Amino acid sequence: MTNLSNLTQEQIDELKNLGNAPVDYSDIPKTTDFSKAKFKYYKIEPIKQTVTMRLDADLVAVLKSFGKGYQSKTNEILRSVVMEHKMPVLDFTD
């Protein structure tokens, strides 16, 4: 950045007058108006995969204590950890 004390009085006056000059937008690309766009939210059903893993017995007991659907609840818990830590998730929908 230029130190203002190094500028001539003519340069300082020119800078002061810039606020009154029209801005040239010709070098800025045109934008598309998205104000009337309609947005849709899609729920992607992830592909379930059967896995076998070894977990501590106390964790299994806690997960099973959720009752019916404890495996889905386990999936939700794991997904929340992934999202919380912003871990990359692969897309297997193709």
Secondary structure, 3 states (H helix, E strand, C coil): CCCHHHCCHHHHHHHHHHCCCCCCCCCCCCCCCCCCCCCCCCCCCCCCCCCCCCCCHHHHHHHHCCCCCHHHHHHHHHHHHHHHCCCCCCCCCC
